[in-house]
Amino acid sequence: MDQFWFKYIYMEEMLGNVSGARALFDRWVEWEPDDHAWSSYVRLELRANQPSRARKVHLTAARRPRPPP
């Protein structure tokens, strides 16, 4: 399932639709994906030259509850 999200977000970004890619990430993180998804979201914001958004995403990821091992 993760591959679907990555490919869809990548397509939106390649089309220049960063706000669309961001909206997809926002929907995806509601499903509580793994850390790789969150780091990809941070990298999207950095590629879009949005360091403050990247910082916000990173802090959100760090504060989210994690399932027990």
N, C-alpha and C positions, 0 to 999 in steps of 0.2 A: 504494500500500500504506500509506503514511503516513496518509492520510486515514482509513482504517479504524481505525487505532490511536487517532488523535485523537478520533474520534467515539465509540468504545467507552469510552475513558477519560473523556471529557466526560459520557457517560451515567451512568457509575458515580458520578462526582462529584456530578452533579445529583440522584442518588438518595440522596445522603448517605453513600455508601460510599467514603470516602476511602481506607481501607485496601485496598479492591478496586482503586481507581484506581492506588494506589501499587504494588500487585502487578503490574498490567498494565504500568506504566512499567518496573518491574524486568525483566519479560520482554522488553519491547520493546528496551531498551538492550543486551540481549545480541546483538541483530541489528546493532549498531553503526550507529544512525541518525545523521542529520546534527545539527548544533548546535541547530537549532530544536527538536528533540525534547527535548534536554537542558534548554534554557531553559524549555520548557513544564513539565518535571518540577520545576524549581526554583520556578516560579510556583505550581504546585499546592501545594507544601510551604508557601510563603508564605501562600497563601489559607487553608491549614489551620492557620495560626498556629504553624508549626513551623520557626522560623528556623534552629535547629541542624541539622535534617534538610536544609533547603534548602542550607545551607553545605556539608554533607557531599556532597550530589549535585553541587553546583557544583565542589568539589574533585575528585571522581571524574571529572567530565567534563573538567576541565582536565588531568588526569594521563593520560588515555587516549591510547594511540598513535593517531596520525593517518596516514592514507594519504598517500603523496607526491602532489604536485600533478600 
